Amino acid sequence: FEWGIDPFAIPAYNVYKNIEKTCYGMYLKRSKEGPTGTVNIMDMIIDDNKSLPEHRKWTKTSITGTVIAFQTAGAETSMATTSNLLNFLSRNPEYQERFLKAAREVGVTSSGKETMTQEKLHSSDLLQRLISETLRCFSSVAFSITRRMIKTTKIGGVRLRKG
């Protein structure tokens, strides 16, 4: 090799190559079988590739990179938002009580018989506002700029506190 390094001797390289093989295998299989019926990144890549000239088509590397980005972005941001919301609630008992009351109002129980769903979440204004405030105060993307209100402000009837 050009720099005297054997990339196959590097464990991370081998892991990446296995991921690449899996992603590209999934791409080939899905290309033959057709779309799954639900919107997903692989079907979008396949559809995009049909209209691209040969020199612009998706490669194994670009397919793998995109799949990895979408998998980690979705999981990491959801986890970070949930963790930040739980941290906020644990430090602010008055909001914790309001959160629990709102969750019970939409049918979520502590016994686990009813779980939070997208529909239930959207039906509660308070739950929506808590998640929005969590995203405003604690960015779920590590490299983004943090935001703070420099003064208490009222926008559209909603009071936003300094901090």
DSSP file (Angstrom, degrees, kcal/mol; ACC not computed):
  #  RESIDUE AA STRUCTURE BP1 BP2  ACC     N-H-->O    O-->H-N    N-H-->O    O-->H-N    TCO  KAPPA ALPHA  PHI   PSI    X-CA   Y-CA   Z-CA
    1    1 A F    >         0   0    0      0, 0.0     3,-1.3     0, 0.0     5,-0.1   0.000 360.0 360.0 360.0 157.6    0.0    0.0    0.0
    2    2 A E  T 3   +     0   0    0      1,-0.3     0, 0.0     2,-0.1     0, 0.0   0.841 360.0  30.3 -55.1 -43.2    1.0    3.6   -0.7
    3    3 A W  T 3  S-     0   0    0      2,-0.2    -1,-0.3     0, 0.0     3,-0.1   0.301 114.9-104.8-102.4  10.1    1.9    4.6    2.9
    4    4 A G  S <  S+     0   0    0     -3,-1.3     2,-0.5     1,-0.3    -2,-0.1   0.666  82.0 127.0  79.0  15.4    3.0    1.1    4.0
    5    5 A I        -     0   0    0      3,-0.0    -1,-0.3     4,-0.0    -2,-0.2  -0.910  53.7-146.1-109.7 130.6   -0.3    0.6    6.0
    6    6 A D    >   -     0   0    0     -2,-0.5     3,-2.1     1,-0.2     4,-0.3  -0.831   8.4-162.1 -92.4 104.9   -2.4   -2.5    5.5
    7    7 A P  G >  S+     0   0    0      0, 0.0     3,-1.3     0, 0.0     6,-0.2   0.774  87.1  64.8 -61.1 -24.4   -6.0   -1.2    6.0
    8    8 A F  G 3  S+     0   0    0      1,-0.3     6,-0.1     5,-0.1    -2,-0.0   0.654  93.1  62.2 -73.0 -12.9   -7.2   -4.8    6.4
    9    9 A A  G <  S+     0   0    0     -3,-2.1    -1,-0.3     4,-0.0    -3,-0.0   0.561  85.4  89.1 -85.2  -8.5   -5.1   -5.0    9.6
   10   10 A I  S X> S-     0   0    0     -3,-1.3     4,-1.7    -4,-0.3     3,-0.5  -0.811  70.9-149.7 -93.3 118.5   -7.1   -2.2   11.2
   11   11 A P  H 3> S+     0   0    0      0, 0.0     4,-2.2     0, 0.0     5,-0.2   0.873  95.6  54.5 -56.4 -41.2  -10.2   -3.6   13.1
   12   12 A A  H 3> S+     0   0    0      1,-0.2     4,-2.6     2,-0.2     5,-0.2   0.865 106.0  53.5 -62.2 -35.3  -12.4   -0.5   12.4
   13   13 A Y  H <> S+     0   0    0     -3,-0.5     4,-2.7    -6,-0.2    -1,-0.2   0.917 108.4  49.2 -64.7 -42.9  -11.7   -0.8    8.7
   14   14 A N  H  X S+     0   0    0     -4,-1.7     4,-2.0     2,-0.2    -2,-0.2   0.894 110.5  50.5 -63.7 -39.6  -12.9   -4.4    8.8
   15   15 A V  H  X S+     0   0    0     -4,-2.2     4,-2.3     2,-0.2    -2,-0.2   0.937 111.3  48.5 -62.5 -46.3  -16.0   -3.4   10.7
   16   16 A Y  H  X S+     0   0    0     -4,-2.6     4,-3.1     1,-0.2    -2,-0.2   0.921 109.5  52.1 -60.5 -44.2  -16.7   -0.7    8.1
   17   17 A K  H  X S+     0   0    0     -4,-2.7     4,-2.4     1,-0.2    -1,-0.2   0.876 109.3  50.2 -61.7 -37.0  -16.2   -3.1    5.2
   18   18 A N  H  X S+     0   0    0     -4,-2.0     4,-2.1     2,-0.2    -1,-0.2   0.904 112.0  47.4 -66.4 -40.6  -18.7   -5.5    6.8
   19   19 A I  H  X S+     0   0    0     -4,-2.3     4,-3.0     2,-0.2     5,-0.2   0.920 112.3  50.4 -64.4 -43.3  -21.2   -2.7    7.2
   20   20 A E  H  X S+     0   0    0     -4,-3.1     4,-2.7     1,-0.2     5,-0.3   0.913 109.8  50.1 -60.9 -43.4  -20.6   -1.7    3.6
   21   21 A K  H  X S+     0   0    0     -4,-2.4     4,-2.1    -5,-0.2    -1,-0.2   0.906 113.4  46.4 -61.8 -42.2  -21.1   -5.3    2.4
   22   22 A T  H  X S+     0   0    0     -4,-2.1     4,-2.4     2,-0.2    -2,-0.2   0.935 114.2  46.7 -66.2 -47.6  -24.4   -5.5    4.4
   23   23 A C  H  X S+     0   0    0     -4,-3.0     4,-2.3     1,-0.2    -2,-0.2   0.919 115.5  44.9 -62.3 -44.3  -25.7   -2.1    3.1
   24   24 A Y  H  X S+     0   0    0     -4,-2.7     4,-2.7    -5,-0.2    -1,-0.2   0.875 111.9  52.9 -70.1 -35.8  -24.8   -2.8   -0.5
   25   25 A G  H  X S+     0   0    0     -4,-2.1     4,-2.5    -5,-0.3    -1,-0.2   0.906 110.1  48.2 -62.2 -41.4  -26.3   -6.3   -0.2
   26   26 A M  H  X S+     0   0    0     -4,-2.4     4,-2.9     2,-0.2     5,-0.2   0.901 110.5  52.4 -64.7 -40.4  -29.5   -4.8    1.1
   27   27 A Y  H  X S+     0   0    0     -4,-2.3     4,-2.1     2,-0.2    -2,-0.2   0.931 111.9  44.9 -59.9 -47.4  -29.4   -2.2   -1.8
   28   28 A L  H  X S+     0   0    0     -4,-2.7     4,-1.6     2,-0.2    -2,-0.2   0.918 115.1  47.6 -64.7 -43.5  -29.1   -5.0   -4.4
   29   29 A K  H  X S+     0   0    0     -4,-2.5     4,-2.4     1,-0.2    -2,-0.2   0.933 114.0  46.2 -63.3 -46.8  -31.8   -7.2   -2.8
   30   30 A R  H  X S+     0   0    0     -4,-2.9     4,-2.5     1,-0.2    -1,-0.2   0.840 107.2  58.9 -66.6 -33.0  -34.2   -4.3   -2.5
   31   31 A S  H  < S+     0   0    0     -4,-2.1    -1,-0.2    -5,-0.2    -2,-0.2   0.886 112.0  40.7 -61.7 -38.2  -33.4   -3.2   -6.1
   32   32 A K  H  < S+     0   0    0     -4,-1.6    -2,-0.2    -3,-0.2    -1,-0.2   0.884 119.6  43.6 -76.3 -40.0  -34.6   -6.6   -7.3
   33   33 A E  H  < S-     0   0    0     -4,-2.4    -2,-0.2     1,-0.2    -3,-0.2   0.772 104.5-133.1 -79.5 -26.9  -37.6   -6.9   -4.9
   34   34 A G     <  -     0   0    0     -4,-2.5    -1,-0.2    -5,-0.2    -2,-0.1  -0.292  45.7 -24.8  94.6 174.4  -38.9   -3.4   -5.3
   35   35 A P        -     0   0    0      0, 0.0     4,-0.1     0, 0.0    -4,-0.0  -0.133  50.9-133.1 -61.1 154.5  -40.1   -0.9   -2.7
   36   36 A T        -     0   0    0      2,-0.4     3,-0.1     4,-0.0    -2,-0.0   0.668  41.1-112.4 -83.1 -18.3  -41.3   -2.0    0.7
   37   37 A G  S    S+     0   0    0      1,-0.4     2,-0.4     3,-0.1    -1,-0.0   0.194  92.3  86.3 102.5 -16.6  -44.4    0.2    0.7
   38   38 A T  S    S-     0   0    0      0, 0.0    -2,-0.4     0, 0.0    -1,-0.4  -0.912  90.5-101.4-114.1 147.5  -43.2    2.4    3.5
   39   39 A V        +     0   0    0     -2,-0.4     2,-0.3    -3,-0.1     3,-0.0  -0.482  56.8 154.1 -68.0 127.3  -41.0    5.4    3.0
   40   40 A N     >  -     0   0    0     -2,-0.3     4,-1.7     1,-0.1     5,-0.1  -0.980  53.8-110.1-152.5 161.4  -37.4    4.6    3.8
   41   41 A I  H  > S+     0   0    0     -2,-0.3     4,-2.3     1,-0.2     5,-0.2   0.850 112.2  56.0 -65.0 -36.9  -33.9    5.8    2.8
   42   42 A M  H  > S+     0   0    0      1,-0.2     4,-2.4     2,-0.2    -1,-0.2   0.929 108.3  47.1 -65.0 -44.2  -32.9    2.7    0.9
   43   43 A D  H  > S+     0   0    0      1,-0.2     4,-2.5     2,-0.2    -1,-0.2   0.866 111.2  53.1 -64.3 -34.2  -35.9    2.9   -1.4
   44   44 A M  H  X S+     0   0    0     -4,-1.7     4,-2.5     2,-0.2    -2,-0.2   0.900 109.2  48.2 -66.5 -40.3  -35.2    6.6   -1.9
   45   45 A I  H  X S+     0   0    0     -4,-2.3     4,-2.6     2,-0.2    -2,-0.2   0.931 112.3  48.9 -64.1 -45.8  -31.6    5.9   -2.9
   46   46 A I  H  X S+     0   0    0     -4,-2.4     4,-1.1     1,-0.2    -2,-0.2   0.929 113.2  46.9 -60.1 -46.2  -32.8    3.2   -5.4
   47   47 A D  H  X S+     0   0    0     -4,-2.5     4,-0.6     1,-0.2     3,-0.4   0.907 112.8  49.6 -62.9 -42.5  -35.3    5.5   -6.9
   48   48 A D  H >X S+     0   0    0     -4,-2.5     3,-1.1     1,-0.2     4,-0.5   0.902 105.6  57.5 -62.4 -42.1  -32.8    8.4   -7.1
   49   49 A N  H >< S+     0   0    0     -4,-2.6     3,-0.7     1,-0.3    -1,-0.2   0.783  95.1  66.0 -61.8 -28.5  -30.2    6.1   -8.8
   50   50 A K  H 3< S+     0   0    0     -4,-1.1    -1,-0.3    -3,-0.4    -2,-0.2   0.826 106.6  40.5 -64.0 -31.2  -32.7    5.3  -11.6
   51   51 A S  H << S+     0   0    0     -3,-1.1    -1,-0.2    -4,-0.6    -2,-0.2   0.462  96.1  98.1 -99.1  -1.4  -32.6    8.9  -12.9
   52   52 A L  S << S-     0   0    0     -3,-0.7     5,-0.1    -4,-0.5     2,-0.0  -0.623  77.2-112.9 -89.9 144.8  -28.9    9.6  -12.5
   53   53 A P    >>  -     0   0    0      0, 0.0     3,-2.2     0, 0.0     4,-0.6  -0.365  39.8-101.6 -66.4 157.4  -26.3    9.3  -15.3
   54   54 A E  G >4 S+     0   0    0      1,-0.3     3,-1.1     2,-0.2    -2,-0.1   0.847 120.7  53.8 -50.6 -43.7  -23.8    6.5  -14.8
   55   55 A H  G 34 S+     0   0    0      1,-0.2    -1,-0.3     0, 0.0    -3,-0.0   0.576 112.1  45.6 -73.2  -7.5  -21.0    8.8  -13.5
   56   56 A R  G <4 S+     0   0    0     -3,-2.2    -1,-0.2    -7,-0.1    -2,-0.2   0.372  83.9 124.9-113.0   1.8  -23.3   10.2  -10.8
   57   57 A K  S << S-     0   0    0     -3,-1.1     2,-0.1    -4,-0.6    -8,-0.1  -0.194  72.2 -90.6 -64.7 154.4  -24.8    7.0   -9.5
   58   58 A W        -     0   0    0    -13,-0.2     2,-0.2     4,-0.1    -1,-0.1  -0.378  44.1-149.3 -63.0 140.2  -24.6    6.1   -5.8
   59   59 A T     >  -     0   0    0     -3,-0.1     4,-2.6     1,-0.1     5,-0.3  -0.559  30.1-100.7-103.6 171.6  -21.6    4.0   -4.9
   60   60 A K  H  > S+     0   0    0      1,-0.2     4,-2.5     2,-0.2     5,-0.2   0.924 125.1  48.8 -54.8 -44.1  -21.2    1.4   -2.2
   61   61 A T  H  > S+     0   0    0      2,-0.2     4,-2.7     1,-0.2    -1,-0.2   0.912 111.9  46.2 -66.2 -43.9  -19.4    4.0   -0.1
   62   62 A S  H  > S+     0   0    0      2,-0.2     4,-2.0     1,-0.2    -1,-0.2   0.878 113.7  49.2 -69.7 -35.4  -22.1    6.7   -0.6
   63   63 A I  H  X S+     0   0    0     -4,-2.6     4,-2.5     2,-0.2    -2,-0.2   0.945 113.8  46.2 -64.7 -47.4  -24.9    4.3    0.1
   64   64 A T  H  X S+     0   0    0     -4,-2.5     4,-2.7    -5,-0.3     5,-0.2   0.928 112.0  50.5 -61.7 -46.7  -23.1    3.0    3.3
   65   65 A G  H  X S+     0   0    0     -4,-2.7     4,-2.5     1,-0.2    -1,-0.2   0.894 112.2  47.5 -59.4 -41.2  -22.3    6.5    4.5
   66   66 A T  H  X S+     0   0    0     -4,-2.0     4,-2.7     2,-0.2     5,-0.2   0.920 111.8  48.9 -68.1 -44.0  -25.9    7.6    4.0
   67   67 A V  H  X S+     0   0    0     -4,-2.5     4,-2.5     2,-0.2    -2,-0.2   0.931 113.5  47.3 -61.3 -45.3  -27.4    4.6    5.8
   68   68 A I  H  X S+     0   0    0     -4,-2.7     4,-2.7     2,-0.2     5,-0.3   0.928 112.3  50.1 -61.4 -45.4  -25.0    5.1    8.7
   69   69 A A  H  X S+     0   0    0     -4,-2.5     4,-2.5    -5,-0.2     5,-0.2   0.922 113.4  44.9 -60.3 -45.1  -25.8    8.8    8.9
   70   70 A F  H  X S+     0   0    0     -4,-2.7     4,-1.8     2,-0.2     5,-0.3   0.892 114.4  49.1 -68.8 -37.9  -29.5    8.2    8.9
   71   71 A Q  H  X S+     0   0    0     -4,-2.5     4,-1.7    -5,-0.2     5,-0.2   0.939 118.4  37.7 -66.4 -46.6  -29.3    5.4   11.5
   72   72 A T  H  X S+     0   0    0     -4,-2.7     4,-2.9    -5,-0.2     5,-0.4   0.878 113.9  55.3 -75.3 -36.4  -27.2    7.3   13.9
   73   73 A A  H  X S+     0   0    0     -4,-2.5     4,-2.1    -5,-0.3     5,-0.3   0.950 112.2  42.5 -61.8 -48.8  -28.8   10.7   13.4
   74   74 A G  H  X S+     0   0    0     -4,-1.8     4,-1.6    -5,-0.2     5,-0.2   0.927 120.3  41.3 -64.4 -45.8  -32.3    9.4   14.2
   75   75 A A  H  X S+     0   0    0     -4,-1.7     4,-2.3    -5,-0.3     5,-0.2   0.926 117.1  46.3 -70.1 -45.3  -31.2    7.2   17.2
   76   76 A E  H  X S+     0   0    0     -4,-2.9     4,-2.7    -5,-0.2     5,-0.2   0.904 113.8  46.2 -68.3 -41.8  -28.8    9.7   18.7
   77   77 A T  H  X S+     0   0    0     -4,-2.1     4,-2.6    -5,-0.4     5,-0.2   0.895 114.0  48.6 -70.1 -37.9  -31.0   12.7   18.5
   78   78 A S  H  X S+     0   0    0     -4,-1.6     4,-2.4    -5,-0.3    -2,-0.2   0.928 114.4  46.2 -65.0 -43.7  -34.0   10.9   19.9
   79   79 A M  H  X S+     0   0    0     -4,-2.3     4,-2.8     2,-0.2    -2,-0.2   0.922 113.5  48.8 -63.4 -44.3  -32.0    9.5   22.7
   80   80 A A  H  X S+     0   0    0     -4,-2.7     4,-2.7     2,-0.2     5,-0.2   0.912 112.4  48.0 -64.3 -42.8  -30.4   12.9   23.4
   81   81 A T  H  X S+     0   0    0     -4,-2.6     4,-2.5     2,-0.2    -1,-0.2   0.935 113.8  46.7 -63.6 -46.0  -33.7   14.7   23.5
   82   82 A T  H  X S+     0   0    0     -4,-2.4     4,-2.6     2,-0.2    -2,-0.2   0.922 113.9  48.1 -61.8 -44.9  -35.3   12.1   25.7
   83   83 A S  H  X S+     0   0    0     -4,-2.8     4,-2.4     1,-0.2    -2,-0.2   0.915 113.1  47.7 -62.2 -44.0  -32.3   12.1   28.1
   84   84 A N  H  X S+     0   0    0     -4,-2.7     4,-2.6    -5,-0.2    -1,-0.2   0.889 111.8  50.1 -66.3 -38.6  -32.3   15.9   28.2
   85   85 A L  H  X S+     0   0    0     -4,-2.5     4,-2.8     2,-0.2    -2,-0.2   0.934 112.3  46.9 -63.8 -46.0  -36.1   16.0   28.9
   86   86 A L  H  X S+     0   0    0     -4,-2.6     4,-2.2     2,-0.2    -2,-0.2   0.886 112.7  49.9 -64.0 -38.3  -35.8   13.5   31.7
   87   87 A N  H  X S+     0   0    0     -4,-2.4     4,-1.4     2,-0.2    -2,-0.2   0.932 111.6  48.6 -63.3 -46.0  -32.8   15.4   33.2
   88   88 A F  H  X S+     0   0    0     -4,-2.6     4,-0.8     1,-0.2     3,-0.4   0.929 112.8  47.7 -59.0 -47.0  -34.8   18.7   33.0
   89   89 A L  H >< S+     0   0    0     -4,-2.8     3,-0.5     1,-0.2     7,-0.4   0.875 108.4  54.2 -64.6 -37.2  -37.9   17.0   34.6
   90   90 A S  H 3< S+     0   0    0     -4,-2.2    -1,-0.2     1,-0.2    -2,-0.2   0.797 112.4  44.5 -67.7 -26.6  -35.7   15.5   37.4
   91   91 A R  H 3< S+     0   0    0     -4,-1.4    -1,-0.2    -3,-0.4    -2,-0.2   0.548 115.2  49.6 -91.6  -9.1  -34.3   19.0   38.2
   92   92 A N    XX  +     0   0    0     -4,-0.8     4,-1.9    -3,-0.5     3,-1.0  -0.707  62.3 179.0-133.0  80.9  -37.7   20.7   38.0
   93   93 A P  H 3> S+     0   0    0      0, 0.0     4,-2.4     0, 0.0     5,-0.2   0.794  80.3  60.7 -56.2 -31.6  -40.3   18.8   40.1
   94   94 A E  H 3> S+     0   0    0      1,-0.2     4,-1.5     2,-0.2     5,-0.1   0.884 109.5  42.1 -66.0 -35.6  -43.1   21.3   39.4
   95   95 A Y  H <> S+     0   0    0     -3,-1.0     4,-2.8     2,-0.2    -1,-0.2   0.823 109.8  58.9 -75.7 -32.1  -42.7   20.5   35.6
   96   96 A Q  H  X S+     0   0    0     -4,-1.9     4,-2.6    -7,-0.4    -2,-0.2   0.928 106.8  47.0 -61.1 -44.7  -42.4   16.8   36.4
   97   97 A E  H  X S+     0   0    0     -4,-2.4     4,-2.3     1,-0.2    -1,-0.2   0.911 113.4  47.9 -63.5 -42.3  -45.8   16.9   38.1
   98   98 A R  H  X S+     0   0    0     -4,-1.5     4,-2.4     2,-0.2    -2,-0.2   0.886 111.6  51.3 -65.3 -38.4  -47.4   18.8   35.2
   99   99 A F  H  X S+     0   0    0     -4,-2.8     4,-2.6     2,-0.2    -2,-0.2   0.933 110.9  47.3 -63.0 -47.2  -45.8   16.3   32.7
  100  100 A L  H  X S+     0   0    0     -4,-2.6     4,-2.4     2,-0.2    -2,-0.2   0.900 112.1  50.3 -62.6 -41.1  -47.1   13.3   34.6
  101  101 A K  H  X S+     0   0    0     -4,-2.3     4,-2.1     2,-0.2    -1,-0.2   0.929 112.2  47.1 -62.3 -45.3  -50.6   14.9   34.8
  102  102 A A  H  X S+     0   0    0     -4,-2.4     4,-1.2     1,-0.2    -2,-0.2   0.894 111.4  51.3 -63.9 -40.1  -50.5   15.6   31.0
  103  103 A A  H  <>S+     0   0    0     -4,-2.6     5,-2.6     1,-0.2     3,-0.4   0.905 110.5  48.5 -63.9 -41.3  -49.4   12.1   30.3
  104  104 A R  H ><5S+     0   0    0     -4,-2.4     3,-1.6     1,-0.2    -1,-0.2   0.874 105.0  59.9 -65.5 -36.3  -52.2   10.6   32.4
  105  105 A E  H 3<5S+     0   0    0     -4,-2.1    -1,-0.2     1,-0.3    -2,-0.2   0.801 106.1  47.1 -63.2 -28.7  -54.7   12.9   30.6
  106  106 A V  T 3<5S-     0   0    0     -4,-1.2    -1,-0.3    -3,-0.4    -2,-0.2   0.336 129.0 -96.0 -96.5   8.4  -53.8   11.3   27.2
  107  107 A G  T < 5S+     0   0    0     -3,-1.6     2,-0.5     1,-0.3    -3,-0.2   0.592  74.5 142.1  97.6  11.2  -54.0    7.8   28.7
  108  108 A V      < -     0   0    0     -5,-2.6     2,-0.3    -6,-0.2    -1,-0.3  -0.756  30.7-165.8 -88.1 129.1  -50.4    6.9   29.6
  109  109 A T    >   -     0   0    0      5,-1.1     3,-1.0    -2,-0.5     5,-0.2  -0.800  30.6-128.9-115.5 156.3  -50.2    4.9   32.8
  110  110 A S  T 3  S+     0   0    0     -2,-0.3    -1,-0.1     1,-0.2    -2,-0.0   0.669 104.3  70.7 -74.1 -15.7  -47.3    4.0   35.1
  111  111 A S  T 3  S-     0   0    0      1,-0.1    -1,-0.2     3,-0.0    -3,-0.0   0.656 107.8-121.9 -75.0 -13.7  -48.4    0.4   35.0
  112  112 A G  S <  S+     0   0    0     -3,-1.0    -2,-0.1     2,-0.3     3,-0.1   0.497  80.5 120.0  87.2   2.2  -47.2    0.2   31.4
  113  113 A K  S    S+     0   0    0      1,-0.2     2,-0.5     2,-0.0    -3,-0.1   0.857  80.1  35.4 -68.5 -33.4  -50.6   -0.9   30.1
  114  114 A E  S    S-     0   0    0     -5,-0.2    -5,-1.1     3,-0.0    -2,-0.3  -0.984  79.8-164.1-120.5 127.7  -50.8    2.2   27.9
  115  115 A T        -     0   0    0     -2,-0.5     2,-0.2    -7,-0.2     5,-0.1  -0.700  31.4 -89.3-109.0 163.1  -47.6    3.6   26.3
  116  116 A M        -     0   0    0     -2,-0.2     2,-0.3    -7,-0.1    -1,-0.1  -0.500  47.2-176.0 -69.8 132.8  -46.9    6.9   24.8
  117  117 A T     >  -     0   0    0     -2,-0.2     4,-2.6     1,-0.1     5,-0.2  -0.816  40.7-106.8-122.7 166.7  -47.6    7.0   21.1
  118  118 A Q  H  > S+     0   0    0     -2,-0.3     4,-2.4     1,-0.2     5,-0.2   0.901 121.2  51.4 -58.6 -42.4  -47.1    9.7   18.4
  119  119 A E  H  > S+     0   0    0      1,-0.2     4,-1.1     2,-0.2    -1,-0.2   0.916 111.2  46.4 -63.6 -44.2  -50.9   10.4   18.4
  120  120 A K  H  > S+     0   0    0      2,-0.2     4,-0.5     1,-0.2     3,-0.3   0.905 111.6  52.0 -65.2 -40.8  -51.0   10.8   22.2
  121  121 A L  H >< S+     0   0    0     -4,-2.6     3,-1.2     1,-0.2     7,-0.3   0.930 110.4  47.6 -61.1 -45.4  -48.0   13.0   22.2
  122  122 A H  H 3< S+     0   0    0     -4,-2.4    -1,-0.2     1,-0.2    -2,-0.2   0.713 103.3  63.7 -70.3 -19.4  -49.4   15.3   19.6
  123  123 A S  H 3< S+     0   0    0     -4,-1.1     2,-0.6    -3,-0.3    -1,-0.2   0.604  92.4  73.6 -80.7  -9.8  -52.8   15.5   21.5
  124  124 A S    <X  -     0   0    0     -3,-1.2     4,-2.0    -4,-0.5     5,-0.2  -0.909  59.7-166.3-111.5 116.2  -51.1   17.2   24.5
  125  125 A D  H  > S+     0   0    0     -2,-0.6     4,-2.5     1,-0.2     5,-0.2   0.900  91.5  52.2 -62.2 -41.8  -50.1   20.8   24.2
  126  126 A L  H  > S+     0   0    0      2,-0.2     4,-2.6     1,-0.2     5,-0.2   0.925 108.6  49.1 -64.3 -44.1  -48.0   20.6   27.4
  127  127 A L  H  > S+     0   0    0      1,-0.2     4,-2.1     2,-0.2    -1,-0.2   0.915 112.3  49.5 -62.1 -41.8  -46.1   17.6   26.2
  128  128 A Q  H  X S+     0   0    0     -4,-2.0     4,-2.5    -7,-0.3    -1,-0.2   0.920 111.9  48.1 -60.6 -44.6  -45.4   19.3   22.9
  129  129 A R  H  X S+     0   0    0     -4,-2.5     4,-2.6     2,-0.2    -2,-0.2   0.883 109.9  52.1 -66.6 -38.1  -44.2   22.4   24.6
  130  130 A L  H  X S+     0   0    0     -4,-2.6     4,-2.2     2,-0.2    -1,-0.2   0.919 112.4  45.2 -64.3 -42.5  -41.9   20.5   27.0
  131  131 A I  H  X S+     0   0    0     -4,-2.1     4,-2.4     2,-0.2    -2,-0.2   0.920 113.6  49.7 -67.2 -42.7  -40.3   18.7   24.1
  132  132 A S  H  X S+     0   0    0     -4,-2.5     4,-2.0     1,-0.2    -2,-0.2   0.911 112.2  47.7 -61.9 -41.9  -39.9   21.9   22.1
  133  133 A E  H  X S+     0   0    0     -4,-2.6     4,-2.7     2,-0.2     5,-0.3   0.882 109.9  53.0 -67.5 -37.4  -38.4   23.7   25.1
  134  134 A T  H  X S+     0   0    0     -4,-2.2     4,-2.9     1,-0.2    -2,-0.2   0.928 110.7  47.1 -61.3 -44.5  -36.0   20.8   25.7
  135  135 A L  H  < S+     0   0    0     -4,-2.4    -2,-0.2     1,-0.2    -1,-0.2   0.855 113.0  49.7 -66.2 -34.3  -34.9   21.0   22.0
  136  136 A R  H  < S+     0   0    0     -4,-2.0    11,-0.6    -5,-0.2     3,-0.3   0.929 120.2  34.3 -69.0 -44.5  -34.5   24.8   22.3
  137  137 A C  H  < S+     0   0    0     -4,-2.7     2,-0.5     1,-0.2    -2,-0.2   0.847 127.1  34.5 -81.1 -34.9  -32.4   24.6   25.5
  138  138 A F  S  < S-     0   0    0     -4,-2.9    -1,-0.2    -5,-0.3   -54,-0.1  -0.840  80.9-145.1-127.2  93.1  -30.5   21.4   24.9
  139  139 A S        -     0   0    0     -2,-0.5    -3,-0.1    -3,-0.3    -4,-0.1  -0.289   2.9-148.7 -58.6 137.6  -29.6   20.9   21.3
  140  140 A S  S    S+     0   0    0     -5,-0.2     2,-0.6     1,-0.0   -60,-0.2   0.551  81.1  77.1 -85.9  -7.2  -29.7   17.2   20.4
  141  141 A V  S >  S-     0   0    0      1,-0.1     3,-1.7     4,-0.1    -2,-0.1  -0.920  76.2-146.1-106.8 120.7  -26.9   17.6   17.8
  142  142 A A  T 3  S+     0   0    0     -2,-0.6    -1,-0.1     1,-0.3    -3,-0.1   0.774  93.4  47.9 -59.0 -32.2  -23.5   17.9   19.4
  143  143 A F  T 3  S+     0   0    0      2,-0.1    -1,-0.3    -3,-0.1     2,-0.1   0.433  89.4 103.6 -93.9   3.1  -22.0   20.3   17.0
  144  144 A S  S <  S-     0   0    0     -3,-1.7     2,-0.4     1,-0.1    -5,-0.1  -0.354  80.1 -97.7 -81.8 166.7  -24.8   22.8   16.9
  145  145 A I        -     0   0    0     -2,-0.1     2,-0.1     1,-0.1    -1,-0.1  -0.656  36.1-124.0 -84.2 133.5  -24.8   26.1   18.6
  146  146 A T        -     0   0    0     -2,-0.4     2,-0.4    -7,-0.1    -9,-0.1  -0.471  25.0-144.6 -75.0 151.6  -26.6   26.3   22.0
  147  147 A R        +     0   0    0    -11,-0.6     2,-0.3   -10,-0.2    -8,-0.1  -0.941  19.2 176.6-122.4 140.7  -29.3   28.9   22.3
  148  148 A R        -     0   0    0     -2,-0.4     2,-0.4    14,-0.0    14,-0.1  -0.997  32.8-118.2-139.2 143.0  -30.3   31.0   25.3
  149  149 A M        -     0   0    0     -2,-0.3    14,-2.3    12,-0.3     3,-0.1  -0.672  17.8-158.7 -76.5 130.6  -32.9   33.7   25.7
  150  150 A I  S    S+     0   0    0     -2,-0.4     2,-0.3     1,-0.2    -1,-0.1   0.662  76.8  10.7 -87.3 -16.1  -31.1   36.9   26.7
  151  151 A K  S    S-     0   0    0     10,-0.1    -1,-0.2     9,-0.1     2,-0.2  -0.982  92.2 -89.0-153.6 155.0  -34.3   38.4   28.2
  152  152 A T        -     0   0    0     -2,-0.3     2,-0.3    -3,-0.1     9,-0.2  -0.464  54.3-178.8 -64.7 132.5  -37.7   37.1   29.0
  153  153 A T  E     -A  160   0A   0      7,-2.8     7,-4.0    -2,-0.2     2,-0.5  -0.949  26.3-141.9-137.1 151.8  -39.9   37.6   26.0
  154  154 A K  E     +A  159   0A   0     -2,-0.3     2,-0.5     5,-0.2     5,-0.2  -0.977  21.6 178.4-117.8 122.3  -43.5   36.9   25.0
  155  155 A I  E >  S-A  158   0A   0      3,-2.6     3,-2.0    -2,-0.5    -2,-0.0  -0.983  71.0 -18.3-125.6 120.9  -44.2   35.6   21.5
  156  156 A G  T 3  S-     0   0    0     -2,-0.5    -1,-0.1     1,-0.3     3,-0.1   0.844 128.5 -51.0  55.6  36.2  -47.7   34.8   20.3
  157  157 A G  T 3  S+     0   0    0      1,-0.2     2,-0.5     0, 0.0    -1,-0.3   0.440 114.0 118.2  83.2  -1.0  -49.0   34.7   23.9
  158  158 A V  E <   -A  155   0A   0     -3,-2.0    -3,-2.6     2,-0.0     2,-0.5  -0.885  59.3-139.9-103.4 125.6  -46.2   32.3   25.0
  159  159 A R  E     -A  154   0A   0     -2,-0.5     2,-0.6    -5,-0.2    -5,-0.2  -0.737  14.5-164.5 -86.3 122.4  -43.9   33.6   27.7
  160  160 A L  E     -A  153   0A   0     -7,-4.0    -7,-2.8    -2,-0.5     2,-0.1  -0.942  16.0-138.5-109.3 117.7  -40.2   32.5   27.1
  161  161 A R        -     0   0    0     -2,-0.6   -12,-0.3    -9,-0.2   -10,-0.1  -0.397  22.6 -99.9 -77.8 150.1  -38.1   32.9   30.1
  162  162 A K              0   0    0      1,-0.2   -12,-0.2   -12,-0.1    -1,-0.1  -0.367 360.0 360.0 -60.7 142.6  -34.5   34.3   30.1
  163  163 A G              0   0    0    -14,-2.3    -1,-0.2    -3,-0.1   -13,-0.1   0.407 360.0 360.0 120.8 360.0  -31.9   31.6   30.2
